Amino acid sequence: MTKESQIGIASLYQKFEHYFDMGAAVNTRTIVTQADLIERHYNSVTAENEMKFAEIHPDLDRYTFGAADAIVDFATNQGKRVRGHTLVWHNQTPDWVFEGANGLPATRDQLLIRMQQHIETVVKRYRGQIYAWDVVNEAIEDTTDITLRKSKWLDIIGEDYIAKAFHFAHQADPNALLFYNDYNETNPVKRDKIAALVSSLQDQGVPIHGIGMQGHWNLQGPSIEEIRTAIELYASLGVQLQITELDLSVFEFTDRRTDLTEPTSEMLELQAQRYEQIFELFREYRNSITAVTFWGAADDYTWLDDFPVKGRKNWPFLFDGHHAPKKAFHRIMK
Ligand code: GLA
């Protein structure tokens, strides 16, 4: 769609202005190919990959800020807010981070120094431009009675790696809002572990201001009641909530069908109903929810095109592949 035709459509973020921000994950390509759509409908952006450890700090003495800078410049020029994603994660982190001398693993002290230097360099660079950071991403184990996911951060530093990361981020930018971010966040077992983690951080006086609920959901689940229960529990901790990576896959996670070249009309109708119910719920909790960020902006590009089935197209957003509003958009704008 042209810029002119976008202007004929009511703006998503303006519609929700009195509730919460409406954000989109972007990359260096989509800030070009989706620029008009983003300008019109979203008032916040997040870098999909460009601020992750492996992208921004590939070697001990080398930072590569080009792509992240381009995204922050794009946002600043368009007057959008920026959420930072992400400082400490078990994925997309280079091996050197965890390596010590003579083929041994890094020591606890060595890894803490690296963590601190990384966080300080990245967070200070964008002070005043990035208002919130996902400090630690996905540290909780999904199932079983294990609480913290096995990772090199945990192995080498120990359980306090999470608290340390928050302290370092707070030192680097005392004004930034600091989030713990995770997926499967409405699953009762994982939900309770996330809440227990955040509550124990609070007890220790760790500067944590919010919980990021990723929101990688689909047409079947989680149910509105499950989402509500998670929101209630997290909000009861007195932190703010953000939905950080929302998308509604048209396929259930275990559904591996590959026959579709476009979504069926039943899928689009169900997706519209789900989005309507979900946003109704979010509006109810507007006192706790401060932003809703989609993990993309429109159906022409989504990470779900390759996950979990390589090469299979998905259609998870409010705007179609041509950036035109879908049924779901009209439903939540009512
Ligand atoms: C997780 C991460 C995101 C992204 C998605 C898949 O949710 O937090 O950064 O990698 O997986 O795109």
Boltz pocket constraint, residues with backbone or C-beta under 6 A from the ligand:
constraints:
  - pocket:
      binder: B
      contacts: [[A, 48], [A, 85], [A, 137], [A, 183], [A, 214], [A, 245], [A, 303]]
      max_distance: 6.0
